[in-house]
Amino acid sequence: MAWLIAVLGFASIVCVILLFFDKYLTASGRAETKQKRKVATLSKTGNVNRGRSSSILKEDVYSDIPAFNAWLSKFSAAASINRLIYQADSNLNVGSLLLISLVPFFGFLLLSYFMFKSLVWGMPAGIIFGITPWFWLSARRRKRLRKIEEQLPAAVDMMVRGLKAGLALTACMKNVSDEMIGPLAEEFEKTNAEYALGKDISDCLEAMSERTGSQDVQFFSTAIRIQRETGGNLAEVLDNISHITRERFALRRHVRTLTGEGRLSAIILLALPPVLFLFLLYLRPEYILGFVGTKIGRYCFAGAVGAELFSFLVMRAMMRIKV
């Protein structure tokens, strides 16, 4: 056990030092790093090697610490995490996110050992606080995605009016980026920047759909690509896309309304065990401490926390209905 505690202590110190360097000592270049990461993601998501090079930067920026960034670049999962951070529109990078997750995990394990001479107490708390940043990013990602899908019909209608007035497709896209505000306008602005650098408009739209992760944006980009290959009235095609997108968005809201009671029930059921545990700990601390002071009690407590997390995942899957 002594060697395990030494390893945990060393890992905690290393994570804290790396987080300090990555978060504070390189704070002056954080805006530049975020911009590089966005441009790198922008250039790589649509790069399928169709006979031309669409890469603006050679590598993604995963950390402001060069050695740590080089180490993270060896893992393919870093690109997926980087895309999650981009879609959540966060100032974090991959290195900071991993360190923010690891520091509380190792910290609670050490705290549990020094207070209770056991790692069982610190494991649930370390896992909960370790995955909290990931849930926060996922929530920001869903919020941004809903905003994009809410703005898409209005943006498509604006493009339809421009096409009927005789404007080119790229000019209509520029009008959307200039006239609208929010995440969708930013995505159109990045798409216009890619096109200005010589990338084909179809590849630019495909890259935009991959960056946003929205199925509605994918419908929009696919419709334009098919029309460019087969011909037809683009204004009429986009008008139909706008109608379908509005109907899908209305259906999502209706489904969310119907599942509201189930979500509230899930929140109450998941919150009841920890609230009751804290209430008993305050009211009868000797009862709770006597229970978890035994070996079987600690195992029962760890199993209860595991069952709580499993229940959360099951209820979350039941409440998420894809439309």
N, C-alpha and C positions, 0 to 999 in steps of 0.2 A: 504493500500500500504506500510505503514511503516514496518509492520511485515514481508511482503514479501521481502523487501529489506534487513531486518535483517537476514532472512533465507538465502538469496542468498549470503550475505557477510560472514556469518558463514560457509556455504558450500564451498565457494571459499577458505577461510583460511584453512579449514580442508584438502581440496584437495591439496593445495600448500604444506602444511606441510607433508602430506603423500607422495606426489611425491618427495619432498626433501629427506625424509628418504629412500624411496625406490630406488631413483636414485643415490644418492651420498653417504650417510652414510653406505650403504651396497655394495658399488661399488667393494670392495675387494673380495666379494664372488660372483660377478655376473657371472664370467666364470663357477664357480662350479654350480651355480643355473641353468644356461643354459644347462649344461651337464646333470644335474638331470632331468630337464624338458624333454630333448630329450630322455633320457633313459626311463623315466616314460611313455612318449607318445609311445615310441617304444614297451614297454612291454604291454601297455594296448590295443593298436590298434588290436593286434592279439589274445588277450586273450578271448576265447569263452568258456572256461571251458570244454575242451574235456578230462576230466579225469586227467589232470595234471595242475600244477600251473606254469604259464609262467610269473608271476609278479616278477620284480626285485626290484622295489620300491613300497611301499604301496600306496603312494599318489603322485599326481602331485604337482608341486611347482608353484603356481600362483602369489606369491609375496614374496619378501624377508622379509617383516614384518610379523611375525608369526600370530598376531591377524587378520590382513587383509587377510592373506592367508587362515586362518581357516574360515573366513566369506565368502570368495569367493568359497571355497570348497563346500558350501551348495547349490550352483546353478549349474544345469546341463549345462547351457550355457557356463560356464567357460571352460569346456573341449573342446567345439567346438572352442572357441576363442584361446585356447592354441594350438590346432591343426593348426589353421590358422597362428599363429605366427611361429610355427615349420616349416610349409610348405613354409613360406616366408623367412626362415633362418634369423630371426631377433634376436637381442640381448635383445629385450623387453620381459617383461612378462605380464601376464594378468592385474595385478594391475597397472603397469606403463601405459599400453595402455589405460585403463579406465580413469586414472587420467589425462593423456595428452589430452584426449577428453573432460573431464569435466571442466578443468581449463579454457580454452578459452571460453567455453559456458557461464559459470557463470561470467567470467570476462567481456565479451562484454555486458551482461545484466546489470551489475552494471555500466559500463562505459556509456551505453546508458541512464540509468536513471539519472546519475549525470549530463550528458551533455544536454539531451533533455527532462528530466522529463517523460520519457516514455520507456517502455521495447520493443516496436515494432521495433525500430531501431536496437537494439542489437540482436534480435532473429535470423534474417537471417545470420548475420556475425558469431554469435555463433554456429549456426548449420553447416555452411560451414567449419569453422575452426575445429569444433568438429569431423566432419566425414572425414576430410583430412587424418589423420593417418590410417584410415581404407582403404581408397582408395590407399594409399601408400603401405600398406601391401598386398592388393589384386594385385597391379601391380607387386610387387616383387614375389608374389606367381605365377602369370601367367608367368613371365620371367623364374623362376626356373623350372616350369612345362614344358615350351617349350624346355629348355635346356635338361631336362631329356628325353623327347620324341625324341629329335634330337640325343642324344647319344645312345638310346636304340638299334637301328639296328646294330650299330657297336659292342655293347656289346654282343648282341645275336650271331652275326657272330663269335666273338671270342670264345664264348662258343661252337658253332657248330664245329669249328676247333679243340678245345680241346677234345670234345666228339669223333670225328672221329679219333683222335690220341690215344684214349683209356683212357682218364682221366675220373675221376668220376665227377658227377654234382657239388658237393661241391668244388672240386678242380678247376673246370672251373669258378665258382663264385668267388673264391679267386683270380684267375688270373685277372678277371675283376676289382676287387677292388684294386689290386696292380698295374696294367698296365695303367688303365685309371685315369683321373682326372675330377673333377667336382662333381655336386650333385648326379649323378647316381652312381659313384664310392663310395661316402659316404653311400648311401643307401645299396649297396651291402656289404659294410664293416659292417654296423649295422646288416644286415641279417646274415652274417657269425658269428658275435659275439653272436647273439641269438642262432644259431645252436650249437656253441661251448658250450653254457650253458645248452644244453640238450633238446632244443625245437625241435619239428619235423620240417623237412625241408619244408613240405607243409604249416604248420602254419607260418613259417618264411616268406615264399613268399607271403602268404595272408596278413600278417602284413605289408610287404613292399608296396604292392599295396594300402592298406588303408592309409599308411603314406604319400605316394606321391600324392594320389588322381588322378593318371593318368589312363585313360582307357586302354592305350596301355600296361602299366605295369600289369594291371589286366588281359588282354588277355594272357600275358606272364606267369603269375603265374598260371592262370587257366589251360593253356595248359600243364604245367608241372604236376600239380596235377592230371589231367585226365590221363596223360600218366603213372604216377606212379600207378594208380589204375587199368588201363586196359591193360597196356603194349604197346609195339610198339617201333618204331625207334625214339628215342628222338631227335637225330640230325636232322632228316628229319622234324619233327614237328617244331623245333625251326627255321629251315631254312624257312619254310613257314610263321612262325610268323614274321621273319625279313622282308620278302618280303611284307607282308601285312602292317607292320608298316611303311615301306618306302613309300608305295603307299598312305597311310593315311596322312603322313607328307607332301608329295608333293601336295596332294589335299588341305590340309589346307593352304599351301602357295599360291596356285592358287586362292582359295576363298578369302584370305586376299588381294591379288592383285586386284581382281575384285571389292571388296568393299572399296578400297582405296579412290575412288572419293567420295563415300557416307560419309566416315569418315571425309574427309577434309571439305565437305559441312556442316556436323554437327558441326565441330569445329568452322567454320566461323559464322554460325547462332547462336551458343551459346555464342560466344565471342562478337558479335556485340552489344547487349543491354548494358552490363556493360561498354564496351569501349565508347559507345555513351553517357552513363550517366556521366562517368568521364570527357569526353570532354566538355559536356555542363556545368558540375560543375566548370570546369576551365574557360570556356569562359564566362558564365553567371551565376555566383554563386547565385545571388539574385533570379533568376528565379527558380532554383532547390530548394534552401532553402525555398523560399516562397511556393512552392508546397508541400514539405514534412513538412512544419511547420503547416499545417492544419491537422485536424483529418482524414478527408477523403483522403487527400494526403498520409498520413502514411499508411492507410489501402490499398490504391492502390499500394503503393510501396511494401508492404509485399505480396500482391497478385501477383505482377509481379515477385518477387523473387521466390515465390512458383511455378508459371507457368514455370519459367526458370528451376527449379530443376526437375519438372515433365517432361519437354521436354527433358532434359538430360537423364533421365531414359528411356523414350520411344525410343529415338534415339539409346541409348546404347543397348537396347534389340533388335532393328531392325538390328543393325550392327553385333551382335554376332550370327553367324551361326555355329551350332554344326555339326562337321563331324565325 
